[in-house]
Structure formats: C-alpha cells, structure tokens
C-alpha cells in the first residue's frame, strides 16, 4: 500500500460496522475543502433567502403608504441585483472546492481497490468472480461518489437553508416559528417508517447486480463454446432468469422508494396549506403584517421543500452506505500476500528443494499434494507428467509462490519461500501459463509488458527464439498489430508464441511452462521446443506437458500420480522401466 491509499484501509479498520463513519474517514485531510465549499455556497445562495425579505419589505411599505416607498423599492432591488450577479463567481468556487475533494476520494477508492486486488492471496482471489470485482470498482465507487455529494453538499445545503429560514422566522414571530417546528416530529416518523425497508431492498438489488455482472462476463467468454454446441437458447434462458431477478429486485426497490416519495410529498403539501391558513388568520387579527404572510409562506415552502428533499435523499444515502459496505468486502479482505519486512532474496541461482511438501486448498483439509520430495539443481530442466488432476499445476503454483506448503518446506537457494519477499523472487521468473493472457494493445506492447530498457536487437532475437518471426511477417502492421481484447484477433498458437516471447524477453533465472506448446501445431511446436531448449540451458526450467517433443530432452521427468511422485528419471530410463510413464506414453 502507499500513503495515498492507506487512509481508506485505516478508515475501515477504525470504524468497522459503521459505514457513515467510514465514509467520513475517507475525507481525512480534505474537510477544509468542504468548509470553503459551504462558505461560497452561502454567499451564492443568499438571493433565495433575501428575496422573501425584500418582497415582504416592498409589500409592507406599499400597503403602509410609506412616503419614501420609491427609495425603498430602488434600494431593495439594487441589493437583489448585486447578489444575483455575485452568484456566478461564488458558484464556481463552491463547485471547485466540492468537486476537488469528492473526485480525489473517488479516484483514491478505485486505486485502493486495485492495490488490494493486486496483493490478494491467489487461491482466495479465485473464489471472487471477476464480474463482482468489476462491479465494486465501477458501480459501488460511483454510488459512494453520489453519496458524498449528497452528504457533504446537498445535506449541508439543506441544513443551511432550513436554518436560515427558521432564524428569520423566529426573529419576526415566535408563534409562526413554533408552528414550523411542529412538522419536524412528523418528518422523523416518515424516516423511521421507511429506513429499514429501503436499506433491505437496496442490499438485495446490489447483490443481484453483482451476480449479473459476473454472469455477463462468463456469458461473453463462453459465446464460442455456446455457439459450437448449439446452446444459444439455453444460455439465453439462463441469462433471462438472472435479468428477471434484477428486474424484480429493482421493481421492489422502485416501489418502496416511490411510496416514500409520494407519502412525504402529500404530507408536506398539506402542511403548506395549513401554514397559509394559519399566517393569513394572524394577518387578519393584526398579529403579523400582510407582507409577512408572503415571507412566511415563502420560507415555509422552502423548509417543506428542503425537508422533502432530505427525506428523498434517504434512498440515495441508503444505497451509498450499502456500497461503502460492499467496497469494504475487498478493502478488509484478510487473505493477502504479506511481503513487508521479508528478506529480499537477491539474485537467485535456481536451486529448488521440496522437502516433504503437502498442500491443500484454502478452507479444505483434503490434501492435493502429499510428501513431495524433489531436489533441483540450478540449470536443470524438470518435466512434470501425469493424468489431469494429478497435481502438476498445483506444484507449479507453489513454485511461483501462489500458495505455501501446508506441511514440509520449499527452499529456493536454501531459503524458505515463506520467509522471502516474493516480489524480489518473481522478478527473476518467467511463467508461460496454459491459458494465454493478452491485453488490448500491440504485439510489441504485449511482449515488452513489465520490462524496461529492452533494445530492438534483444526484441528481434526473442522474436526468432519464440517462433514469432513467421507470424509477424504475415501481419500488415507487424509488431504494431493490435491484438484486440484478450488477443481475440489472433489464433491460439499465435497468442501462445507471444506469451513465450514475453517470458523470454525477461531473461529469467527460472522459467515455468504449463502446457506452453499445447495450442501449437507440430511444426510450430518443434520451432518453439528448439527455442526453449536453448533458453533452458541458461536457467532452471519446469515444464508441464503431454507432448513427447516438449519433454523428451528434459534432464528429469517427474511422474505425478494422486498428488505424489510416482516415478522419476530420464525419458530413456522411464521407458525402459515400463512403469506408469511407459503406460502413459503408450496410451497416447
């Protein structure tokens, strides 16, 4: 984390279970912005408060037949014109200070979420659907931004307007002031009656939106599979069911919010009529001046309007506070990769020692690996083979540090992997996963991802080593060809070669290849295997593969069966032994 994002984590830690206090904590150090925003709001909004007073003054002077009535009219109009002109620059300053604070927190929250996702424990992160994470970063932060505007701007503005109206009223008539106060308990009853139902429906709607976001992403990724198997109607039916759930949750939320708005509006219109009748009776009896009836009616209308606005803010506030809680699910996520204070591993040689390693998935007692003992010398090439689900990829994940042994030790150059800074270790790794992951950009961008200072000569050498030369020469824009979202404009083999080139450009001390040539044709595989043989002589190499061409030249082949090492040896030794490896090769 960094100082810019620490405030968000600290706020959740300090105010657990209180989303409103959490939100206030987000703005630590920015409160002065809201002070100035409020100050300039008071000046820019003053015409609204002054106009009823000026109107009452003019009416009272006209009805009282004041001989200086023309001077009074001119003075009052002049004051009003000055305040209206002042509105423009004051409004700019009001928006400037408000927006600067709110947008800073909006960007900071998204940054904090991105920071947290980057340090989440990989095994636990896989349990959180990417669509839900996306919804929290985009939708929930947007709801918090809206909540901030309502709380720090609208709420303050409402309070100031009501305060000014009540102050002017009490200075002119205590009786009318007490009448105004009579409506406050009734407004409170409305708030209490609708608060819990609105919160409950907001929570339901938010969760359905997150589920839908996740399922939409799954649907988009599955479109080729869906089409290939003629399952369009089934997929449409599945998504329609989810869309209906959102519609039902949204409908219920709309109904409760609509009822709340309608009831509050009807109540306050009745209050306004009662105010008009009450002040008119006072004027007939001579308790107040005729012009003051207009003043009181204007202020009461303003109070009613602002109290109504305050009550209408309740659904927005409820939704925003629910989003604060939703974001907290990520910011307070406890399963993170802790590297702070751990030893920098330094430049590694590439020696690995697995001593009685066992592993189980998080929150599970069932062992996926058990009693793995394997010593790997620097520069060795180790190939893991076995049936699907035997534990090969799990071992690779442990070697990367995506999980730690439940029992036993994994030593790198004699250092326990749990005691070293994984960032310093992984910078010396290159990983080529089975599923190639590319981002929108050019082929050059994808190869050079995360590297600096790479010369054109080094890049061209890697292009040759990875077998990309023939691919790039066929593309009209060569290295500058845009790969599209997830590399969709390229074939599986082309994407995998880019992934291999990305690994080679890092000049790693250790390279891990998880079915790295599975998407290549036999000719391409031979080219890439030749390149991998060349680089494997310069670093420690771990390979998971089924194809003979990829594993035949490995220094050792490790046969994994049922989460443990069943056989170990060179290709020739294992074939002569005619054990499990031999059976696997014969059955292919």
Secondary structure, DSSP 8 states (H G I E B T S, - for coil): --HHHHHHHHHHHHTTT-HHHHHHHHTTT-HHHHHHHHHHHHHHHHHHHHHHHHHHHHHHHHHTT-TTHHHHHHHHHHHHHHHHHHHHHHHHHHHHHHHHHHHHHHHHHHHHHHHHHHHB-HHHHTTS-HHHHHHIIIIIHHHHHHHHHIIIIIHHHHHHHHHHHHHHHHHH-HHHHHHHHHHHHHHHHHHHHHHHHHHHHHHHHHHHHHHHHHHHHHHHHHHHHHHHTT-HHHHHHHHHHHHHHHHHHHHHHHHHHHHHHHHHHHHHHHHHHHHHHHHHHHHHTTSS-HHHHHHHHHHHHHHHHHHHHHHHHHHHHHHHHHHHHHHHHHHT---B---TT-B---S----EEEEEEEEE-TT--SEEEEEEEEEE-TT-EEEEE-STTSSHHHHHHHHHTSS--SEEEEEETTEEGGGB-HHHHHTTEEEE-SS----SSBHHHHHSTT--S--HHHHHHHHHHTT-HHHHHHSTTGGG-B--GGGTTS-HHHHHHHHHHHHHTT--SEEEEESTTTTS-HHHHHHHHHHHHHHHTTSEEEEE--SHHHHTT-SEEEEEETTEEEEEE-HHHHHHHTSHHHHHHHH-
